[in-house]
């Protein structure tokens, strides 16, 4: 795992969206709240943030998850699951994908993770 530049981050999100790569998104809050959704990257803009929904394109009544790493401080790292820290490997088994895009928000201590296989 390594930190990636904003340009690399944008390029990766663009690829995931254009290729309609299946992803599994996890959101962890410091309060203990957690969520998981399997779906597709439907949006990655500074206005709407990252939107993952269970169908593409999203429709009324579909499941979705959203966070915005573009308008606040966010530490972004990317790598293969085999390169991830042991805690991440234990939390995210290989069934979710071979690649891991990790976004940590220091202001709220939230963690947003996308797992996928390209």
HUGIDA-V489775 format. One record per residue. N is the residue number from 0. RES is the residue in one small letter. SS is DSSP state (@ for helix, = for strand, . for the rest). PSI is psi in degrees with one decimal (999 if undefined). D_LAST is the distance of its C-alpha to the last C-alpha in Angstrom with 2 decimals. Layout:
n->[N,N]
res->[RES,RES]
ss->[SS,SS]
psi->[PSI,PSI]
d_last->[D_LAST,D_LAST]
//
This chain:
n->[0,1,2,3,4,5,6,7,8,9,10,11,12,13,14,15,16,17,18,19,20,21,22,23,24,25,26,27,28,29,30,31,32,33,34,35,36,37,38,39,40,41,42,43,44,45,46,47,48,49,50,51,52,53,54,55,56,57,58,59,60,61,62,63,64,65,66,67,68,69,70,71,72,73,74,75,76,77,78,79,80,81,82,83,84,85,86,87,88,89,90,91,92,93,94,95,96,97,98,99,100,101,102,103,104,105,106,107,108,109,110,111,112,113,114,115,116,117]
res->[x,x,x,x,x,x,x,x,x,x,x,x,x,x,x,x,x,x,x,x,x,x,x,x,x,x,x,x,x,x,x,x,x,x,x,x,x,x,x,x,x,x,x,x,x,x,x,x,x,x,x,x,x,x,x,x,x,x,x,x,x,x,x,x,x,x,x,x,x,x,x,x,x,x,x,x,x,x,x,x,x,x,x,x,x,x,x,x,x,x,x,x,x,x,x,x,x,x,x,x,x,x,x,x,x,x,x,x,x,x,x,x,x,x,x,x,x,x]
ss->[.,=,=,.,.,@,@,@,@,@,@,@,@,@,@,@,@,@,.,.,.,=,=,=,=,=,=,=,.,.,.,.,.,=,=,=,=,=,=,=,=,=,=,=,=,.,.,.,=,=,=,=,=,.,.,.,.,.,.,.,.,.,.,=,=,=,=,.,.,.,.,.,.,.,=,=,=,=,=,=,@,@,@,.,.,@,@,@,@,@,@,.,.,@,@,@,.,.,=,=,=,=,=,=,=,.,.,.,.,=,=,=,=,=,=,=,.,.]
psi->[140.9,152.3,143.9,155.4,161.3,-36.1,-45.0,-39.6,-49.0,-43.1,-41.7,-44.6,-39.8,-45.1,-45.0,-40.4,-47.7,-38.6,-6.3,47.2,130.3,134.1,157.8,123.7,136.6,139.1,124.8,127.1,152.4,-15.9,-9.7,-8.4,141.0,150.7,155.3,139.0,137.3,132.4,-141.6,149.8,116.5,-17.8,143.0,78.5,157.7,-27.9,-47.0,-11.9,-157.1,125.6,123.2,129.5,161.5,-12.2,156.7,125.9,158.6,148.3,165.6,134.5,1.5,159.0,144.5,163.8,146.9,140.0,157.0,100.7,-1.8,-17.9,18.4,168.1,131.3,128.3,118.5,130.1,155.6,146.3,-177.7,150.0,-37.5,-18.3,-9.7,159.9,155.0,-39.1,-40.6,-41.3,-37.8,-38.8,-34.0,93.3,164.1,-12.5,-17.8,-15.0,166.8,-18.6,151.1,123.7,114.4,125.8,116.9,130.4,102.0,-31.0,-35.2,-6.5,28.3,153.5,125.3,126.0,134.5,130.2,139.5,169.4,122.7,999]
d_last->[16.09,17.58,18.83,17.28,19.42,19.77,18.57,15.31,14.96,15.81,13.47,10.38,11.90,12.69,9.27,8.22,11.62,11.95,8.99,10.13,6.96,8.85,9.76,12.73,15.09,18.03,21.12,23.83,27.27,29.95,32.25,30.21,28.67,25.12,22.87,19.63,17.98,15.13,14.22,12.73,13.24,16.45,18.03,17.76,21.29,24.09,26.25,24.17,21.70,18.35,18.71,16.56,18.18,18.01,18.32,17.46,19.67,21.49,24.98,28.06,28.00,24.28,22.89,21.29,20.94,21.54,22.04,22.86,21.83,23.31,26.94,27.44,26.81,23.38,22.07,18.33,16.42,12.89,11.80,10.66,12.54,14.86,15.96,16.79,20.44,22.01,22.69,19.07,18.13,21.09,20.35,16.71,16.46,13.50,13.84,11.96,8.65,8.09,7.70,10.75,12.09,15.83,18.56,22.13,25.10,28.23,30.67,29.87,28.20,25.37,21.89,18.88,15.59,12.15,9.99,6.54,3.80,0.00]
//
